[in-house]
Amino acid sequence: MLNALEVFTIVVVGVMVGVEFSVAFVVNPILKALPEDSGQLGRAHGGRMLGAVMPFWYIGSLALVAVWAVAGWHDPGAGLVVLAGALLILSVVMSLLLLVPINNRGKTWTPENRPEDWKEQANRWDRFHYVRVAVIIAAFALLAAALA
């Protein structure tokens, strides 16, 4: 049963990492290359869509890691699982304090109501997101190493 939990957790976290990586290094660069209104509207739509799903995904991933840490407490990789959990907690805190406030503003913007500094805010979100992606990649790598 623990093996199934470990594999399921790694798949859930891994897919989340893949989505966030693609947002950082594929989707947002594509949106930046579009004409101003199109790129901004795309970011707003993405913010609404992913903003509705990602809280559940992040918290669900963290819950799965916590269950794994408790269930496998005496396994050799337990320390790595706990460290991965700590990194996922960091990613949630970063999200709540740094990314969500910008996303909540940006998802309501249209070409008619966006602020003058909308590009600066989007770039700030991107920088914070790069750091968050690095944190969740590290958590994913620790989970994979815990199985080895």
N, C-alpha and C positions, 0 to 999 in steps of 0.2 A: 504494500500500500504506500509506503514511504517513497519507493521508487517512482510510482505513478505521480505522486505529488511533486517530486523533484522535477520530473520531466515536464509536467504540466506547467509548473511555475516558470521553468526556463523558457518554454514556448511562449507563454503569456508575456513575460518580461522581454524576451527577444523580439517579438512582433512589435511591442511598444517602442523598443529602441529603434527598430527599422522604420516605423512611421515617423518618429521624431527626427531621425537622421535624414530621411527623405524630405521632410519639411525644411530642415536647415540647409541641405546641400543640393536639393533638386527643385522643390516647389517654389521656395522663396526666391531663388535666383531666376527662375522662369518668370515669376510675377514681377520682379524688378526690371526685367527686360521688356515688359509690355508697356504700351503707352500709359501715361500717368493714371488716368481714370480707371483703365482696365486692371492694372496691377493693384491699385488701392481697393477697388471693388472685390477683386479676387482674395486679397488678404482679409477683408471684412467677412466675406462668406466663409473662408477657411477658419477664421476666428470663431464664428458662430457654430460651424459644424464640429470642429475638433474641440472647441470649448465646452460643448455639451457632453462629449464622450470621454475626454482625457481625465477629468477628475475621478471617474469611476475606475478607469484603467490604472491610474497611478495608485489609488487607494487599494484597489483589488490586488495589484501586484505586491504592494507592501504587506497586505494581509496574508497572501500566499507565502511570502518569504517568512513572515512571523510564525506561521503554522509550521513551515519547514524547520525553522530554527528550534522551535519547541519540540517537535516530533523527533528531530534528529540530533538532539542536544548532545548525545554521547558519541556521535559519529566524528571521525577525524576532521571533516570539513566544516564542522559547526561554527567555528570562528569566522570562516570566510562568509558563511551565510549571514551571520550577525553583522559583519562589516558591510555586506551588500545591503542589508536592511537599513543600516545607518545611512548609507549613501542614498537609498530611496527616500528616507525621511528627509534628508537634505534637499533632494530634488522637489519634494512636496513643499517644503518651507520656501525654497527659492521660487517655486511657482506661485505660491500664495502672496509672497511679499513683493516679488519683482515682475513676474510675467503676467499674472492674471489682471492686475490693475491696468496695464497697458492694453491687454487684449480686450478687456471689458469696454474700454473707450473705443478702440479701433474697430470692433465688430459693429458699431453703430454708425460709423462714418460713411458718408456718401460724398461725391464730388462737391455737393452744395453745402455740406455742414462740417467738413473736416477742418481741423485747425491748421493754422499756418505751418506749425512745426510737425505735421503728421509724418513726414519722412524721417525726421530725427527720432521721433518716438518709435517708429517701425524699426529703425536701425538699432535703437537701444534694446528693443525686444529681441532682435536677432542676436545681438551680442550676449544677452543673458541666456538666450536659448542655446547658443553654442556651448556655453559652460554647462548648462543642464544636460545637454546631450553627452558631453564628456563624462559627467557624473553617472548617468544611467548606463553608459557603455561600461564604465568601470564596475558598476554593480552587476551587470550582466556577466562580465568576465569573471568576477568573483564567484558567482553562482555556478558557472560552468566549471571553474577550477575546483569547487567544492565537491563535484562529482568524481573528480580524478583521484 
